Amino acid sequence: MQRIVVVGTTGSGKTTFAAHLAGRLGMPHVELDALHWEASWTKADLDRFRARVARAVGEDAWVVDGNYHVVRDLVWTRADTLVWLDYRLPVILWRLLRRTARRVFTREELWNGNRERFLTQVATRDSILLWALRTYHRRRRNTPRLLAQPEHLHLAVVRFRTPRAAQRWVAGVVRGAGTGR
């Protein structure tokens, strides 16, 4: 495992998992959200975003987290391992609610000065909870299809159905270790 991409539904814990895994392996962690979001929740233009991602995945070793289809060709092609956090919807919604509440109440800065606001996150069309509900089933249905495409067959896939299984696996990963398969 030298180039690892972590995917999963919004709120599954991709960033936390990827950061922990990167730390265990002594590799850089690349958060796609940080490359995508500019100040004031403005999306980076596509060319700028792709250039940032291309630079990040041009390195020899990394752990990337995120589901951006517009850079999948850059990330998945270079990756050798894909970790899929495929948890049940109630687990994801609970984690997402806890994370959002923490971020709102601590005023945690995310990327480029952005902070989550309670009403935006739970009571608008831009709600992160609504986004998770809208994308959950589609991601679960599409991920196996994407993995079956010829350009992705090189990926070693590690799929976790529970956070506990994912935590145990990361705890067993040692610098320089393989996927344990």
VENNOR-V850017 format. One record per backbone hydrogen bond with DSSP energy under -0.5 kcal/mol. CO is the residue of the C=O (numbers start at 0). NH is the residue of the N-H. Records with the same first field share a line. If there is no record, write none. Layout:
CO = NH / NH
//
This chain:
1 = 61
2 = 79 / 80
3 = 63
4 = 6 / 82
5 = 65
6 = 84
8 = 11
12 = 16
13 = 17
14 = 18
15 = 19
16 = 20
17 = 21
18 = 22
19 = 23
20 = 24
21 = 25 / 26
27 = 62
28 = 30
29 = 31 / 64
30 = 33 / 34
31 = 34 / 35
32 = 36
35 = 43
37 = 40
38 = 41
41 = 37
44 = 48
45 = 49
46 = 50
47 = 51
48 = 52
49 = 53
50 = 54
51 = 55
52 = 56
53 = 57
54 = 57
55 = 58
61 = 3
62 = 29
63 = 5
64 = 31
66 = 68
67 = 70
68 = 71
70 = 73 / 74
71 = 75 / 76
72 = 76
73 = 77
74 = 78
79 = 155
80 = 4
81 = 83 / 157
82 = 6 / 84
83 = 85 / 159
84 = 8 / 86
87 = 91
88 = 92
89 = 93
90 = 94
91 = 95
92 = 96
93 = 97
94 = 98
95 = 99
96 = 100
97 = 101
98 = 102
99 = 103
100 = 104
101 = 105
102 = 106 / 107
110 = 113
113 = 109
116 = 120
117 = 121
118 = 122
119 = 123
120 = 128
123 = 126
126 = 130
127 = 131
128 = 132
129 = 133
130 = 134
131 = 135
134 = 138
135 = 139
136 = 140
137 = 141
138 = 142
139 = 143
140 = 144
141 = 145
142 = 146
143 = 147
145 = 148
148 = 151 / 152
149 = 152
151 = 154
154 = 156
155 = 81
156 = 158
157 = 83
159 = 85
160 = 87
161 = 165
162 = 166
163 = 167
164 = 168
165 = 169
166 = 170
167 = 171
168 = 171 / 172
169 = 172
173 = 176
//
